[in-house]
């Protein structure tokens, strides 16, 4: 991942970043749609990405310039979009090679208010919070035909609602594995996996490590 990045139009397809990082928008604007939802960002915004998040980017013809700042694992944060009052201060620290750049960026980021643009945004947020969400019931409650739900959601996020739900389930389990002492079998049941082995395969596919290794590394 490049630190300084000029994002050209019109589309960067869905891709995954293995490490947590913050994308500080220095000029231009673009739309990001991924595991943490859909965000329209412009100069002064910062997008916080957890490790193993995937997203796509839609860029207007004017393009955008972004500063990518790696976020160490010891700095807790919530994925999403915020705003930085003094982007130049962050740029200055990066140019100096200051090791406290990430800490300052997180401390100076003001969380933005989450607004849903349309029902795909609302569905993505619901799936991110509840990986056991019944898609048929959700579409029926919203009066959206099942075929339209799948087609339109995939057009926005580059992935089907079922695949998005599966990734959300795996990410929620991965977070619980690292932060809670709950037995792995209980975590698998909590997030709707068929069994612990199913969860282990999903976590390893996404992160390259099995749950037991993640748990041991966090002790």
C-alpha positions as CSV (number, residue, x, y, z in Angstrom):
1,X,0.0,0.0,0.0
2,X,1.5,3.3,-1.0
3,X,1.6,6.1,1.5
4,X,1.0,8.9,-1.0
5,X,-1.7,7.8,-3.5
6,X,-3.2,9.6,-6.4
7,X,-6.5,7.8,-7.2
8,X,-7.4,8.0,-10.9
9,X,-10.9,7.6,-12.3
10,X,-13.3,5.9,-12.7
11,X,-13.2,2.7,-10.5
12,X,-11.0,0.7,-8.3
13,X,-12.6,-2.7,-8.0
14,X,-13.3,-4.4,-4.7
15,X,-10.1,-5.3,-3.0
16,X,-8.8,-6.2,0.5
17,X,-6.2,-4.6,2.7
18,X,-4.6,-6.9,5.2
19,X,-3.5,-4.2,7.6
20,X,-5.4,-1.4,9.4
21,X,-4.9,2.0,7.9
22,X,-6.4,5.5,7.6
23,X,-7.0,7.2,4.3
24,X,-6.7,11.0,4.7
25,X,-8.2,12.8,1.7
26,X,-6.0,15.8,0.8
27,X,-7.8,16.9,-2.4
28,X,-10.6,15.8,-4.7
29,X,-13.4,13.4,-3.7
30,X,-14.6,9.8,-4.2
31,X,-17.1,7.2,-3.0
32,X,-16.0,4.1,-1.1
33,X,-18.3,1.1,-0.7
34,X,-17.2,-1.8,1.5
35,X,-17.4,-3.8,4.7
36,X,-18.0,-0.7,6.8
37,X,-20.6,0.8,4.5
38,X,-20.7,3.3,1.7
39,X,-19.0,6.7,2.3
40,X,-18.7,9.8,0.1
41,X,-15.5,11.6,1.1
42,X,-13.8,14.8,0.2
43,X,-10.7,16.8,1.3
44,X,-10.4,16.8,5.1
45,X,-12.2,13.5,5.5
46,X,-10.4,10.5,6.9
47,X,-11.6,6.9,6.3
48,X,-10.6,4.4,9.0
49,X,-10.1,0.8,7.9
50,X,-9.7,-2.2,10.1
51,X,-7.4,-5.0,9.1
52,X,-8.9,-7.4,6.4
53,X,-11.6,-4.9,5.3
54,X,-12.5,-5.0,1.7
55,X,-14.0,-2.2,-0.4
56,X,-14.3,-0.6,-3.9
57,X,-13.7,3.0,-4.8
58,X,-15.6,5.2,-7.4
59,X,-13.7,8.2,-8.4
60,X,-14.9,11.2,-10.5
61,X,-12.9,12.4,-13.5
62,X,-11.1,15.0,-11.3
63,X,-9.5,12.2,-9.2
64,X,-8.3,12.4,-5.6
65,X,-5.1,12.6,-3.6
66,X,-4.9,10.5,-0.5
67,X,-2.4,10.0,2.3
68,X,-2.5,6.5,3.7
69,X,-1.4,6.2,7.3
70,X,-0.8,2.7,8.8
71,X,-2.7,2.1,12.1
72,X,-0.8,-0.1,14.6
73,X,-2.8,-2.8,16.4
74,X,-2.4,-1.2,19.8
75,X,-4.5,1.8,18.7
76,X,-8.2,1.0,19.1
77,X,-10.7,2.7,16.7
78,X,-14.0,2.2,15.0
79,X,-14.1,1.8,11.2
80,X,-15.9,4.6,9.3
81,X,-15.5,8.2,8.2
82,X,-14.5,11.3,10.2
83,X,-13.0,14.7,9.7
84,X,-9.6,16.2,10.6
85,X,-9.4,19.9,11.3
86,X,-5.7,20.2,10.4
87,X,-4.6,17.8,7.7
88,X,-1.4,19.7,7.2
89,X,-0.2,18.7,10.7
90,X,-0.6,15.1,9.7
91,X,1.2,15.6,6.4
92,X,4.0,17.3,8.3
93,X,4.5,14.4,10.7
94,X,4.5,11.9,7.8
95,X,7.1,13.9,6.0
96,X,9.2,13.9,9.2
97,X,8.8,10.2,9.6
98,X,7.3,10.7,13.1
99,X,6.2,7.5,14.7
100,X,3.3,9.2,16.5
101,X,1.5,10.2,13.3
102,X,-1.2,7.4,13.7
103,X,-1.9,8.4,17.3
104,X,-2.3,12.1,16.4
105,X,-4.5,11.2,13.5
106,X,-6.8,9.1,15.6
107,X,-6.9,11.6,18.4
108,X,-7.7,14.5,16.0
109,X,-10.4,12.7,14.0
110,X,-14.0,13.8,14.7
111,X,-16.4,11.0,14.0
112,X,-18.9,11.8,11.3
113,X,-22.7,11.3,11.6
114,X,-23.8,8.2,9.7
115,X,-26.5,9.0,7.1
116,X,-28.1,6.3,4.8
117,X,-28.3,7.3,1.2
118,X,-30.7,4.6,0.3
119,X,-31.8,1.0,1.3
120,X,-28.5,-0.7,0.2
121,X,-26.7,1.5,2.8
122,X,-29.3,0.6,5.4
123,X,-29.0,-3.1,4.6
124,X,-25.2,-3.0,4.7
125,X,-25.3,-1.4,8.2
126,X,-27.9,-4.0,9.4
127,X,-25.7,-6.9,8.1
128,X,-22.6,-5.4,9.7
129,X,-24.3,-5.4,13.1
130,X,-26.3,-8.6,12.8
131,X,-24.7,-11.3,10.7
132,X,-27.6,-13.6,11.3
133,X,-30.1,-11.2,9.6
134,X,-32.7,-13.0,7.5
135,X,-32.5,-11.4,4.1
136,X,-35.9,-12.7,3.0
137,X,-37.6,-11.2,6.0
138,X,-35.7,-7.9,5.5
139,X,-36.6,-7.6,1.9
140,X,-40.3,-8.5,2.6
141,X,-40.5,-5.9,5.4
142,X,-39.1,-3.2,3.0
143,X,-41.2,-4.3,0.1
144,X,-38.2,-5.0,-2.1
145,X,-38.3,-8.1,-4.4
146,X,-35.6,-10.6,-3.6
147,X,-34.1,-10.4,-7.2
148,X,-33.9,-6.6,-6.9
149,X,-32.4,-6.8,-3.5
150,X,-29.5,-9.0,-4.7
151,X,-29.0,-7.2,-8.0
152,X,-29.0,-3.6,-6.7
153,X,-26.9,-4.4,-3.6
154,X,-24.3,-6.1,-5.7
155,X,-24.2,-3.1,-8.1
156,X,-23.5,-0.7,-5.2
157,X,-21.1,-2.9,-3.1
158,X,-19.6,-5.2,-5.7
159,X,-20.7,-8.3,-3.7
160,X,-24.0,-10.0,-3.1
161,X,-25.9,-9.5,0.2
162,X,-25.3,-13.2,1.1
163,X,-21.5,-12.8,0.6
164,X,-21.5,-9.5,2.5
165,X,-23.3,-11.2,5.4
166,X,-20.8,-14.1,5.4
167,X,-17.9,-11.6,5.5
168,X,-19.6,-9.6,8.3
169,X,-20.1,-12.8,10.3
170,X,-16.5,-13.7,9.9
171,X,-15.3,-10.3,10.9
172,X,-17.5,-10.2,14.0
173,X,-16.2,-13.6,15.0
174,X,-12.6,-12.6,14.4
175,X,-13.0,-9.5,16.6
176,X,-14.6,-11.6,19.4
177,X,-11.9,-14.2,19.2
178,X,-9.2,-11.5,19.8
179,X,-11.0,-9.5,22.4
180,X,-13.1,-11.9,24.5
181,X,-12.4,-15.0,26.5
182,X,-15.6,-16.7,25.3
183,X,-15.0,-20.3,24.2
184,X,-14.6,-20.6,20.4
185,X,-17.6,-22.9,20.1
186,X,-19.8,-20.3,21.8
187,X,-18.5,-17.6,19.5
188,X,-19.3,-19.8,16.5
189,X,-22.9,-20.3,17.7
190,X,-23.3,-16.6,18.6
191,X,-22.6,-15.5,15.1
192,X,-24.5,-18.1,13.2
193,X,-21.8,-20.5,12.0
194,X,-22.9,-24.1,11.6
195,X,-20.1,-25.2,14.0
196,X,-16.7,-24.2,15.3
197,X,-15.0,-25.9,12.3
198,X,-17.0,-23.7,9.9
199,X,-15.9,-20.6,11.8
200,X,-12.3,-21.7,11.8
201,X,-12.3,-22.2,8.0
202,X,-14.0,-18.8,7.4
203,X,-11.6,-16.9,9.7
204,X,-8.5,-18.6,8.1
205,X,-9.7,-17.9,4.6
206,X,-10.1,-14.2,5.4
207,X,-7.0,-13.7,7.6
208,X,-4.7,-16.5,6.8
209,X,-4.7,-17.6,10.4
210,X,-7.0,-20.0,12.3
211,X,-8.9,-18.8,15.4
212,X,-6.6,-20.6,17.9
213,X,-3.6,-18.7,16.5
214,X,-5.3,-15.3,16.8
215,X,-6.4,-16.0,20.3
216,X,-2.9,-17.1,21.4
217,X,-1.3,-14.0,19.7
218,X,-3.6,-11.7,21.8
219,X,-2.7,-13.1,25.2
